[in-house]
Every structure is written in C-alpha cells, then in structure tokens.
Amino acid sequence: RKVYLVEAVLVSFLRGVVEAGSPAQAQAVVRQVLDLLWLFMEDYEVQDCLKQLMMSLLRLYRFSPIVPDLGLQIHYLRLTIAILRHEKSRKFLLSNV
C-alpha cells in the first residue's frame, strides 16, 4: 500500500511482464496477480494498492521520456488496459477512483 513499494516493486514487476510476453500472456499474468491480491489481502488494502498503482501508472506515463517509437508509453498503456480487464478491479476503479 505504500507509494514507494507499489511504484518500485509492483509496477516494475508488472511492466516486466508486459514487456516480456505477448499481450495475451501479459493479460493472463496480470489477471493472476490481481486475483491473488484480492484473495490474500483485505479489501481496503487492495483498494489502496489499486489507487496507488493507477496513480503511479499515470505519473510514469506522463513523465516518461518521449522517444519516436513511444515504447515506454505503450507499455504503460498495455499494463493499464490489462488491469482494467480484470473485472473486480475494474468495478472498484470505476466506482471509486
């Protein structure tokens, strides 16, 4: 739930997953990670974590260096889309963030 941990650890891990695999593989891994978060953490902890995660992704997207192929921005958008495809997380984010 700490900003530093979410940004330094969780976002880095998820970004590595998105960069390494195909979109379908990345979606499956992100779904599994989110399922585990919802399973093993209290709802309020997951909700805080998701809020921090989305704010971190927004900040990283906005302030990443702009290169001609927009590689970093694409990875952050793919990760955001993968998170939003997780039904329980999407419902929470749409109603609370």
PyMOL commands that set and color helices and strands:
alter all, ss='L'
color gray80, all
select helices_A, chain A and resi 3-20+23-40+43-63+71-84+87-96
alter helices_A, ss='H'
color red, helices_A
deselect
rebuild
show_as cartoon
